[in-house]
Amino acid sequence: MPTAGSSKLKEKVRRLPSTPGVYLMKDRLGSVIYVGKAKSLKKRVSTYFQPSRSFISQPKIRALVEMIRDFEIIEVNSEPEALLLEGQLIKKWRPKYNTDFTDDKRFLLVRLDQTRKLPRFTLARFKKEDGARYFGPFAQAYHIRKTLAEMRRQFGVLLSDSNPKTLGDGQFQLYEDVRAELYGFSNIVTRDQYLARVEKACSFLEGKSREFLADVRKKMVCEAEKKNFEKAAEFRDIAFALESSLRKTRKFERERVDSRDLSNVLTELKVALALKSLPVVMECFDVSHISGTFVVASMVQFKKGHPNKARYRRYKIKSFEGNDDFRSMEEVVGRRYRRLAKEEKPFPDLVVIDGGRGQVSSALKAFLVQDLEPPQIIGLAKKHETIIFSDERPPLRLPLSHGGLQLLQRLRDEA
């Protein structure tokens, strides 16, 4: 195993790009022990392998340098992206030599409490294992607070300061005043109607916000044409807040896949997964639910490494009520490929499941119970970005810089 001063690692440093990004230092076991950001990856990482006397005078840094046996990099487009990605990766792995972000007050999460009859959106500093759904992190508190306020106006959802009333007959009054009617949606709803609104708001927070932004900009132009410049400025500020807070921060490490030669990336993926042919057509399935009753699934398709949005599909779970991710996955996968088989259309080269062993087994079962020959099926588990196979092969963890893994992540994030 090469040490920090070895010629092998120094040669690896010499080949680094002078672009913004995040670097991950690893110990002899391959564990991530430090995550850092850089304006220039080459310049920053080189300081660990040719350290100055002042740099290693700090005991903590000296101990870190002595433990480094390898590193990975993730290139991004700008320093702000590097800052956000650094925070995400540190929160995910909590490396031994990182302390700056463990109690960081600069980042906020949006929390959806799914245990309540009418889930509402609040802000949180930390992600807990409490059954809630979290979005983010978001870098600027002002912008995300303004975004939540606009979400209430646009989608009719509840925030932390809301006190809905139970009216009987399964109906609820969301607000005590007339705000709902002013915002253009009904103030009296059933639980299912409200959960449908929440699902739209969740999709929005996940970055699927183009229609919403287009609507806000349209209102801005309309008010300006009426010479209502104060109102137009308000919509302009809302649009800016939305764009600032809802950039797809969780996808920064995937965005540079398009800048590569995608044919090479597909070849890398074919080799890594031991596929019989290039994964020219890939389809990915994801199941999501709110409070266990409003369950939906989505399917996206990539062709030659690019999104093929004409083939995107949304599914409502029809065969049962309640919360069962495995049964839901089996249903939607079965419906998708039963239809393709009936229409005599080809199956994709690779089916990707957003989930672990249980979801992958359910997807495979969907083919077998219908006597259909399954394509290669894998799962991508988010915790460690582990690839789960549908056969007897052990789980696979590719380097985060692997082009094939980044393409799978983009596919999974799109679902």
C-alpha positions in Angstrom: 0.0 0.0 0.0 1.6 3.3 -1.0 2.3 5.9 1.7 1.7 9.7 1.4 5.3 10.2 0.3 5.3 7.4 -2.3 6.2 8.0 -5.9 3.0 6.2 -7.0 0.8 8.8 -5.2 2.9 11.7 -6.2 2.5 10.6 -9.8 -1.3 10.5 -9.2 -1.2 14.0 -7.8 0.8 15.2 -10.9 -2.0 14.1 -13.2 -4.7 15.9 -11.2 -6.7 18.7 -13.0 -6.5 22.3 -11.9 -10.3 22.5 -11.5 -12.6 23.0 -8.5 -13.7 19.9 -6.7 -13.7 17.7 -3.6 -11.0 15.3 -2.5 -11.3 12.2 -0.3 -8.3 11.0 1.7 -8.3 7.3 2.5 -6.4 5.1 5.0 -4.8 1.6 4.4 -8.3 0.0 4.8 -9.8 2.2 2.1 -11.9 4.2 4.6 -12.5 7.9 4.0 -10.7 9.7 6.8 -10.9 13.3 5.4 -12.9 15.2 2.9 -11.9 18.6 1.7 -12.8 21.1 -1.0 -10.5 23.0 -3.4 -10.5 25.8 -5.9 -7.7 23.9 -7.7 -7.6 20.2 -6.9 -4.0 19.8 -8.1 -2.7 22.7 -6.0 -4.6 21.7 -2.9 -4.0 18.0 -2.9 -0.3 18.4 -3.6 0.1 20.1 -0.2 -0.5 16.8 1.5 2.2 15.0 -0.5 4.8 17.8 -0.4 3.9 19.5 2.9 5.5 22.6 4.1 6.9 22.8 7.6 4.1 25.2 8.7 1.5 22.9 7.2 2.5 19.8 9.2 3.4 21.7 12.4 -0.2 21.1 13.5 -0.4 17.7 15.2 -3.8 16.8 13.7 -2.6 17.5 10.1 0.6 15.6 10.7 -1.3 12.6 11.9 -3.7 12.8 8.9 -0.8 13.0 6.4 0.8 9.9 8.0 -2.4 7.9 7.6 -3.1 8.7 3.9 -2.6 5.8 1.6 -4.8 6.8 -1.3 -7.3 9.5 -2.5 -10.2 10.1 -4.8 -11.4 13.3 -6.4 -14.8 14.6 -7.6 -14.7 17.5 -10.0 -17.4 20.1 -10.0 -18.2 23.3 -11.9 -17.5 26.0 -9.3 -16.3 26.7 -5.7 -19.9 27.0 -4.4 -20.7 23.5 -5.7 -17.5 22.2 -4.0 -18.5 23.8 -0.7 -22.0 22.2 -0.8 -20.7 18.8 -1.9 -18.0 18.8 0.8 -20.7 19.3 3.4 -22.8 16.5 2.0 -20.0 14.0 2.0 -18.8 14.9 5.5 -22.3 14.6 6.9 -22.6 11.2 5.1 -19.4 9.6 6.2 -18.3 11.7 9.2 -14.6 11.2 8.5 -12.2 10.9 11.5 -10.3 14.1 10.7 -13.2 16.4 9.8 -14.8 18.5 12.5 -15.9 21.7 10.7 -19.2 20.4 9.4 -20.4 18.1 12.2 -22.0 20.9 14.0 -22.2 23.4 11.1 -24.9 26.0 11.5 -24.5 27.3 7.9 -26.6 24.6 6.3 -30.3 23.9 6.7 -32.5 20.9 5.8 -36.2 20.9 5.0 -37.9 18.3 7.1 -41.3 16.6 6.3 -42.8 15.0 9.4 -44.6 11.9 7.9 -45.9 10.7 11.2 -48.6 13.4 11.4 -52.0 13.0 9.8 -51.3 16.2 7.8 -47.5 16.3 7.2 -46.0 19.7 7.3 -42.6 21.2 6.2 -40.2 22.6 8.8 -36.5 23.6 8.8 -33.9 21.5 10.6 -30.2 21.6 11.3 -29.6 17.9 11.6 -30.9 14.8 10.0 -32.3 12.3 12.5 -33.4 8.7 12.2 -37.0 9.7 13.1 -38.9 8.5 10.1 -39.1 12.0 8.6 -38.2 12.8 5.0 -35.3 15.3 4.6 -34.4 17.6 1.7 -31.1 19.5 1.2 -28.8 20.7 2.6 -29.5 24.3 1.5 -26.7 26.8 1.8 -28.6 30.1 2.4 -31.2 30.3 5.2 -32.9 33.4 3.8 -33.5 31.8 0.4 -34.9 28.5 1.7 -37.2 30.3 4.1 -38.5 32.5 1.3 -38.9 29.3 -0.8 -41.0 27.6 1.8 -43.3 30.6 2.1 -43.8 30.5 -1.7 -44.4 26.7 -1.5 -47.3 27.4 0.8 -48.8 29.9 -1.6 -48.2 27.7 -4.7 -49.0 24.2 -3.4 -51.3 24.8 -0.4 -49.1 22.9 2.1 -48.6 23.4 5.8 -45.5 24.8 7.5 -44.4 24.8 11.1 -46.6 27.7 12.1 -49.8 26.1 10.8 -52.8 25.0 12.9 -55.3 23.1 10.8 -58.7 22.2 12.1 -60.6 18.9 11.9 -64.1 19.5 10.5 -65.5 16.0 10.5 -66.4 13.8 7.5 -62.7 13.3 6.9 -62.2 17.0 6.0 -59.7 19.6 7.3 -59.5 23.4 7.3 -55.9 24.2 6.6 -55.8 27.9 7.6 -57.8 30.0 10.0 -58.0 32.9 7.6 -58.7 33.4 3.9 -55.2 33.0 2.8 -56.0 29.8 1.0 -58.6 31.4 -1.3 -56.2 34.3 -2.0 -53.5 31.8 -3.0 -55.9 30.1 -5.4 -56.5 26.7 -3.8 -59.2 25.2 -1.6 -58.9 25.7 2.2 -61.0 22.6 2.9 -59.5 19.3 1.9 -59.5 15.6 2.7 -56.3 13.9 3.8 -55.7 12.2 0.5 -56.1 15.6 -1.3 -53.6 17.2 1.0 -51.1 14.3 0.6 -51.3 14.8 -3.2 -50.3 18.4 -2.6 -47.4 17.3 -0.4 -46.2 14.9 -3.1 -46.0 17.8 -5.6 -44.1 19.9 -3.1 -41.6 17.1 -2.5 -41.0 16.8 -6.2 -40.4 20.5 -6.3 -37.9 20.3 -3.4 -36.1 17.5 -5.2 -35.3 19.9 -8.0 -38.2 19.2 -10.4 -39.1 22.8 -10.4 -39.0 24.0 -14.0 -42.8 24.5 -14.3 -43.0 26.3 -11.0 -40.2 28.7 -11.9 -41.7 29.3 -15.3 -45.0 30.2 -13.6 -43.3 32.7 -11.3 -41.5 34.3 -14.2 -44.7 34.5 -16.2 -46.4 36.4 -13.3 -43.4 38.7 -13.0 -43.7 39.7 -16.7 -47.4 40.1 -16.4 -47.2 42.4 -13.5 -44.4 44.4 -15.2 -46.6 44.8 -18.3 -49.4 46.2 -16.0 -46.8 48.6 -14.6 -47.2 47.0 -11.2 -43.5 47.2 -10.7 -43.5 46.6 -7.0 -45.4 43.3 -7.4 -43.1 42.4 -10.4 -40.1 42.9 -8.2 -41.6 40.6 -5.6 -41.9 37.8 -8.1 -38.4 38.5 -9.4 -37.1 38.1 -5.8 -39.1 34.9 -5.4 -37.6 33.5 -8.7 -34.1 34.3 -7.5 -34.7 32.7 -4.1 -36.0 29.5 -5.8 -33.1 29.3 -8.1 -30.6 30.0 -5.3 -32.0 27.4 -2.9 -33.2 24.7 -5.2 -30.2 24.0 -7.3 -29.8 20.2 -7.4 -27.0 20.1 -4.8 -27.2 16.4 -4.4 -26.2 15.9 -8.0 -23.1 18.0 -8.3 -20.8 14.9 -8.5 -22.9 13.6 -11.4 -23.1 16.7 -13.6 -19.7 16.2 -15.3 -20.6 12.8 -16.8 -21.9 14.6 -19.9 -18.5 16.2 -20.5 -16.9 12.8 -20.8 -17.0 10.5 -23.9 -20.2 8.7 -23.0 -19.3 5.7 -25.1 -16.3 5.2 -22.9 -18.5 5.6 -19.8 -20.9 3.0 -21.0 -17.9 0.6 -21.7 -16.7 1.2 -18.2 -20.1 0.3 -16.8 -20.3 -2.8 -19.0 -17.0 -4.0 -17.7 -17.7 -3.2 -14.1 -21.1 -5.0 -14.1 -19.9 -7.8 -16.4 -22.7 -7.1 -18.8 -23.1 -9.1 -22.1 -23.5 -5.9 -24.1 -23.3 -2.1 -23.7 -26.1 -0.7 -21.5 -27.4 1.5 -24.3 -30.9 1.6 -22.9 -31.3 1.7 -19.1 -34.4 2.1 -17.0 -34.6 3.0 -13.3 -37.5 2.5 -10.9 -38.1 4.4 -7.6 -41.0 4.0 -5.1 -41.8 6.9 -2.8 -44.5 7.4 -0.2 -45.9 9.9 2.3 -47.3 8.8 5.6 -47.7 5.3 4.2 -50.9 5.9 2.3 -50.0 8.0 -0.7 -47.7 5.7 -2.6 -46.3 6.5 -6.1 -43.6 5.1 -8.3 -41.6 6.5 -11.2 -39.6 5.0 -14.1 -37.0 6.9 -16.1 -35.1 5.8 -19.2 -31.6 6.8 -20.3 -30.5 6.1 -23.9 -26.9 6.2 -24.8 -26.2 7.9 -21.5 -28.8 10.7 -22.0 -32.3 11.1 -20.4 -35.0 9.9 -22.8 -37.9 11.9 -21.2 -40.5 10.7 -23.7 -40.2 7.3 -22.0 -40.6 8.6 -18.4 -43.6 7.1 -16.5 -45.4 7.7 -13.2 -47.4 4.9 -11.5 -50.1 4.8 -8.9 -50.0 1.6 -6.8 -53.3 -0.3 -7.5 -53.0 -3.8 -6.1 -53.1 -2.9 -2.4 -53.3 -0.1 0.1 -50.7 0.9 2.6 -46.9 1.0 2.8 -45.0 -1.9 1.3 -42.0 -0.9 -0.8 -41.3 -4.5 -1.9 -44.9 -5.2 -3.2 -45.0 -1.7 -4.8 -41.7 -2.4 -6.6 -43.0 -5.8 -7.8 -46.2 -4.3 -9.1 -44.7 -1.4 -11.1 -41.9 -3.5 -12.6 -44.4 -6.2 -13.5 -46.8 -3.7 -15.1 -44.0 -2.1 -17.2 -42.5 -5.2 -18.7 -45.8 -7.1 -19.1 -46.9 -4.3 -21.3 -43.6 -4.3 -23.3 -43.9 -8.0 -23.8 -47.5 -7.8 -24.9 -46.5 -5.1 -27.4 -43.5 -7.1 -28.5 -41.1 -4.3 -27.7 -37.5 -4.9 -26.5 -36.6 -4.8 -22.9 -33.8 -2.4 -21.7 -30.2 -3.6 -21.5 -30.1 -2.8 -17.8 -32.8 -2.3 -15.1 -31.7 -0.2 -12.1 -33.6 -0.2 -8.8 -33.4 2.6 -6.3 -32.9 0.4 -3.3 -31.2 -2.6 -1.8 -31.5 -6.4 -1.8 -35.2 -6.5 -1.0 -36.3 -4.1 -3.8 -34.0 -6.0 -6.3 -35.5 -9.3 -5.3 -39.0 -7.9 -5.8 -38.1 -6.6 -9.2 -36.7 -10.0 -10.3 -39.8 -11.7 -8.9 -42.0 -9.5 -11.2 -40.3 -11.1 -14.2 -40.3 -14.6 -12.9 -44.0 -14.8 -11.9 -44.9 -13.8 -15.5 -42.4 -16.2 -17.0 -40.5 -13.3 -18.6 -36.8 -13.5 -19.3 -35.3 -10.7 -17.1 -32.5 -8.4 -18.3 -29.7 -7.6 -16.0 -31.1 -6.1 -12.8 -29.1 -4.2 -10.2 -29.9 -2.0 -7.2 -28.1 1.1 -6.2 -28.3 1.5 -2.4 -27.8 5.1 -1.3 -26.1 4.6 2.0 -22.7 3.7 0.5 -23.6 3.8 -3.2 -23.4 0.0 -3.2 -24.4 -1.9 -6.3 -26.6 -4.9 -5.5 -26.9 -7.7 -8.1 -30.0 -9.9 -8.7 -27.8 -13.0 -8.9 -25.4 -14.6 -6.4 -22.6 -12.0 -6.9 -21.5 -10.1 -3.8 -22.3 -6.3 -3.6 -20.0 -4.0 -5.5 -18.6 -0.6 -4.5 -17.0 1.4 -7.3 -14.9 4.5 -6.7 -16.9 7.7 -6.5 -14.9 9.0 -9.5 -15.9 6.0 -11.6 -17.7 7.2 -14.7 -20.1 4.3 -14.8 -21.1 4.8 -11.1 -21.7 8.5 -11.8 -24.0 7.7 -14.7 -25.9 5.2 -12.5 -26.3 8.0 -9.9 -27.6 10.4 -12.4 -30.1 7.8 -13.6 -31.2 7.1 -10.0 -31.5 10.7 -9.1 -33.7 11.4 -12.1 -36.2 8.7 -11.1 
